[in-house]
């Protein structure tokens, strides 16, 4: 069985929706599943824009990593599914980001800041060449040493 087929999406009786890797399935002797890397799937609707946002967060705090195993009572699962490709991609990215070191996080922030500066310069160049002048754009001071 490949790794992807072990990744399951569960809807729990309390309304939580989680995605996790199933290590061991429930049996006739025990109703518990052994899982790891369980992430809670959160959904936010922005009705003013008509957009739905999703993000992952740890299902249980401080219970992350390859060597941390959890048990889930199968009696609390009301639905099970194989996550769609987009959800799987986001799940793996969330796992990868959760395992980043402080140095890797700092490097990623620096890359984002450099990209923002590049885009800002491109926008300024475009504005200088435009006859409209974009009078409705206000520049805000940006301090890359502060994380907001």
N, C-alpha and C positions, 0 to 999 in steps of 0.2 A: 504494500500500500504506500503510495507516495505521500509526501508531506502535505501537499495541498488538500488531499482528501481527508486529512485529519483536522483541518481547520473548519470549525462549525460555527454557525450563528444560531444562538438560542434566544427564544423569548421566554422569560421566566414568569411565574405566577404573580409576582409582585409588580410586573410591568417592565422590569429591567430587560434590556436587550444587550447581550454580550456576544463577543466573538473571541474564540479561544482555540487552542490546540488541544485536541482530546488525546490523551496518552493511553488511557484504559477505559473501556466502556463498562457500564453497569452489567451485572450478571444476575442470575436467579438468586444467588446467595447474598449479594449486596447491591443496594440501589444507587451506590455512589459511582460517579465518574471521576477519574483523575484527570485534571486539566492543568495547563500552564499558559502563561502569557494571555491571561484573560483581560480583555479591554471592554469597558462599558461604552456602548454607542449612544451618544447624545445627539438629539435633533433640536434645532432651533428654527422656527418659522419667522420670517420677516414679512408680515402681511402687507406692509406698506410698499414693499418692492416686489412682492410675490415670489420670494426666494426662500429656499429651504437649505439650511446649513447643517452639516454633520461634523462631529469630531469625536475622537476617542480619548478616553482617560482610563487610568487603571481602575479595574473593578474593585479591587481591595488595595488600600494604600500600603505601600512599602512591600508589596508582594509581586515583584517583577524579576524577570531573569530566567535563564534556561534551567537553573537549579532550584527554582521555587515551584513546588507543586501544590495544587489546591484540590479539594474534593467538592463536588457538586452533586447534591442529591437529585437523582433523576425524577423524583416525584414533584419537583418544583419546576420542571421544564414543561411548558405547554405547547411549544413548537420548536422545530429544528429545521435548519436549511443549510445548503451549501452556499456560502456568500458569492455574490456576483464578482466578476473580474475587477471592477472598479473598487469595490469594497476591499477585496483582497490586496490590491495595490496599496490602498491607503492604510490597511492594517499593517502590512510589512514596513511601510514607511514610518508609521507610528512606533513600531517596535525598534526600528533602527535609530530613530531620534531619541527614544528613551534610553538607549544604550550608549549614547554619545558621551565622550569625556568633556570636561570643562574646556580643554584646549580646542577640541573639535567644535564645540558650541561657539567659542570666541572666533574661530576661523570662519564659521558659517555666517556669523553676524557681520564680520568684516567684509565678506563677499557681498552680502546684501547691501551694506552701506555703499560700497564701491559701485554696485549696480544702480542704486538710487542716485548717486552723484552723476553717473554717466547719463542716466535718463533725464535728469534735471538739466544738464548741459545741452542735451539734444532738444529739449523743450525750449530752452532759452534761445538756441540757434534758430529754431522754427519760428519763435515769436518775433525775433528781430527781422526776419524776412517777410513777415506777414503785415499787410497794411492795416488790419484791424487792431493790432497791438495787444489783444487779449487784456483789455482793461479790467476785466472781472477776476483776474487771477491775482491772489495775494500770496506773497512769499512768507513763509514762516521760518524763524531761526531754527537751525537743526544742530544739536550737539551730539555727535556720534558716541561720546563717552557716557551719555546717559541713556539708559534703557527705560522706556515708558511703557 
